[in-house]
Every structure is written in C-alpha cells, then in structure tokens.
C-alpha cells in the first residue's frame, strides 16, 4: 500500500495572494517550487492528494482541476 501526502490547495499550491473571488475564480500563481516538490514526492513513491473546500461543488472542483492542469501540477 502506497503512503499518501495530502496538500491543501489555497495557500499551499495556489499562492492565494488575492482576496476570495469565488469557488471557481483562482487568479493567483502557484507557490514557487510547488510543482517540482510534488513531482519529487511522487517520484519517491508516494500518492499525492489535493484537498480544498472549493471542491464542495462541481464548479469549484472543475476550477481546481483546470488550475492544476494549466500549471502542470500532477
């Protein structure tokens, strides 16, 4: 069984430097180095999960998934 590392989205992956704009509005850049850090963790054999209260709705979940894909965060 693989071990899992869990990341919160806002303030950990998404820099969240702007005020709240809505569950599907994610205007800020990723935290510097987060994509590389997550890749290293995955390469070490861990599962990576991303959690966010944004994902309480389909619209928010879609926005988070799009943000991750657009920023090449696996």
N, C-alpha and C positions, 0 to 999 in steps of 0.2 A: 504494500500500500504506500503510495506517494504521500509525502508530507505537503501541506499547503501553507502558502504565505498569502495573507489577505491584506489588501490595500484599500483604504478609503479613497474615494475619488477626489472630492473637493479639498484642496489644501495639501494633498499628498501627490496626486497625479496632475490634476488641474490646479494651476497656481492660485486661483480664486482671489485675485487681487481686486476685482471689481465687486461692487455690491451685487446682491441677489437680483437676477433679471428674470427668473422663472426656471422651472424644471428643465425646459428644453433649450435654454439660452446659455451657452457655455463660451464666453467671449475671450477668456484669457489663455495664455500659452501654457504648455506643460511645465512642471517644475524641472529645472535644469538637471539633466542626467537621469531622469526617471526611466526613460525608455531603455537606456543602456543597463541601468540597475536591475530592472525587471528581466531583461534578457539574460543577464548573468545568473540571476536566481533560477530561472527556468533551465538554463544550461547545466546548473548544478543538480538538476533532477527534481526540482520542486514544482508542484502545481501552483499557479498564481490565480487568485480570485480578486475581483474588484467589486466593492460594495458601495452603494450610495442610496440615500433616501430619494434621489432623483428617479431611481428605478422602481418606485412605487407605482408608476403609471407607465403604460406602453410608450407614450410620447417621450417621457424622460429617459426610459431605457434605450430607446432608439437614438436619442441625442448623445448619450454616453457612448454607445457602441460606435456611432459615427465619429465622435471626437477621438476615440482610441484608434480607429482605423485611419482617420485623416492624419493623425500624428504618429502613425506606425508604431503604436504601442500594442504588443501582442498580449 
